[in-house]
Structures are given as structure tokens and as C-alpha cells.
Amino acid sequence: MTLLRKAVDGLIDLSTAIGAAALILVALNILIDVVGRYFGAPLAGAQDISQMLMVLIVFGGMAVCDRNGGHVSMDVFEHWFPDRMNAWLDVLSALVGAAIFAGIAWTVYESSKISLMLNLATNIISLPKAWFQWALSAFAALTSLSMLLKAIRLALAPAGRAGEHTEEIL
């Protein structure tokens, strides 16, 4: 289990690096486009590039967000429930999240087959959409796997310690 967790953590770090590189490229893309517009020569396809890189930014960082406990959680009823029930609700929420991201991965992968069949591409510079759909699918599958491992870790945790949260009071 430890080896699998290390492998998944390595993949999460890689997806985070890809998302960070995409963020830098979006910033450069916007900078070049704005400067180009000032001089009357905007960057052709800047909108296409930005849209496709946003896929990498959002889904590239999703797994690390889960690993670091960055997803929003509501604890409206938590203080009324016993610790054991809260622990199992944490396991259930991780499993539901894993199922949702597995569904996203599967749906987008299936959609990529249609994109390949129809040669779908972006409007301006014809970037093939399937490549970005494959990336989104891989990132969503990684997030699903990470959430599944989190559910297993929480289920095997000693009673009373599984439901530990980091809280931010507004």
C-alpha cells in the first residue's frame, strides 16, 4: 500500500507541475496577446490556447487539492454526530468523490473517441481537442485513484482519528 501511495504521490506531483507550467504558459499567452494588440498584431489563437491550457490548470491541480484537504467541506451536522459516524461519513465522501471523478474520466475519454472520429479541433488554430480530453481524463482518473486511496486510509485509521479535519473559520 505504501508503494502504491508513493507512486500516486509522484503522479500527483507530476500533474501539479504540468498544471503549474500551463499556468505560466497562460500568463505568457495573455501577455504576448495584450502587447501584440497594442501594436496591432494580436496573437493568433490566443483564446484557443488559453481555453485548452485551462483544462490542464484546473484538472492538473485537482488531485493535489484533494491530497492537501483543499476541497470545500461543510460540517453543519458534524458536531451532532458521534466520532465513529463522522469517520465513516469521511470515508463515504471520499468514495463518492472517487466515483464522481471516475465518471468524469470515463465520460471525457468516451467523448475523446468522438473528437477523434470527427477530427474536432479548436476554432481558430485547430488544436486537436482529443489531446486535451485525454489529459483531462488522465487527471480525473488520478484524482479518483487518490480519493479511493484516501477512503481506504480513512477506513483503516484508528477510531476517533479518521475524521480529523483542518478547519478555517471565516
N, C-alpha and C positions, 0 to 999 in steps of 0.2 A: 504494500500500500504506500509506503514511504517513497519507493522508487517511482511509482505512478504519480504521486503528488509532486515530486521534483520535476518529472517530465512535463506535467501540466503547467507547473510554475514557470518552467523555461519557455513553453509555448506562449503563456500569458505575457511574459516579459517581451518576447518577440512581437506579439500582436500590439503591445503598448508602444514599442519602438516604431513599428510601422505606422501606427496612428499618430505618433509624435512627428514622424517625418512628413506625413501627409499634412499635418497642421502647419508645418514650416512651409511646405510647398503651396498651400492655400494662401498663406500670408504673402509669399513671393509673387504668386499669381495675381493677387489683388494689387500689390504694389506696382508690378510691371504694367498691369492694365490701366491703373489710375494715371501713372506717369505717361503711358502711351496715349491715353485720352487727352491729356493736357497738350501733348504735341501733335494731336490729330491722327494718331495711329494706335488705336486700342489693340490689345492682344486678341487675336482671332481665337475664339473658342474658350475664352476665359470662364464663361458661365458653365460650359460643359466640364471643364477641368475642375472647377470648384464643386459642382454637384457630385461628380464621381469621387473626388477626394473626401467629401463629407461622409460618404459611406465608410471609408477607411478610418476616419477620425472617430465617428460615433461607435461603430461596432468593434474597432480595434481596441478601444478603451473599455468596453463593456465588461470583459472578464476581470480586468484588474479592479474595476469599480466594485464588482461583487466580492472579489478576494479581500479587498480592504474594507468591506462593510459600508460602501458608499451609497447603496440603494436606499431609497426612502422607505421607512417603515413606520407604521402607526401603532402606538401602544396604548390605545384608548381603553381596552379592557384588560390589559396585561396585569395590572396590579390587583384585579379581582380574581384572577385565576391562580391555581396552585402552581408552584415552580415546575412540577413534572409536566403539567398540561402546557405551560408556556414552552418548555423544551420541545415537546412533540409538535407544537404549532410551528416552531422554528424549523424543525425537520420537514414538516408538511409544506411550509412556504418555500423551502429550498427545492423540494421535489416539484412543486407547481412551477417554479421559475425554470427549472431544468426542462420540464415538459414544454413550456412556452417557447423557450429558445430552441429546443429540438424541433418544434413545429415551424418556427421561423426558418431554421436552417433547411429543413426538408422542402418547405414551400418555395423558398427562393431558389434552391437547387433545381426543383422541377420547372420553375419559371425560366431558369437559365437555358434549359433544353429548348424551350420555345424561342428564346432570344437567338440561340444558335441556328435553329431551323429557319427563322425568318430574317437572319442577319441583322438583328436590331442593333442600332448604334445611336450615339448621341446626335442631336440635331445639327450642330454646327461643324464639328471637326470629325465626326463619325468614329468616336471611340467605341469599340465593341462593348456592349452592356454586359455580356456574359462574363467577362473577366471580373468585373466588379461584383456581379452576383455571386460568383464563386468565392470571392474574398469575403463577402458578407456572410455567405453560408458557412464558410470555414470558421469565421469569428463567432458566429452564433452557436455553432456546434461546440467550439471550445468553451464558450460561456456555459452552455448546457452541461458539459462534462465537469466543469469546475463547480457548478451548483450541485451536481449529483454527488461529487466527492465531499462537498460541504455537508450535504444531507447525511451521508454515511458517517462523517466525522462527528456531527452533532448527535446522531443516533447512538454512537458508541461512547460518547462522552459520559463521565460520571454524572449521576443525578444532581441537579442543582447548579451544574456548571455549564451545561449545554446552552442555556438561554441567555448567556451573558451578552449584553449589548453595550455599545458606546452610544451615549445619549448627547444630544445637542439641544439645549434649551434655548428657545427663541425669546 
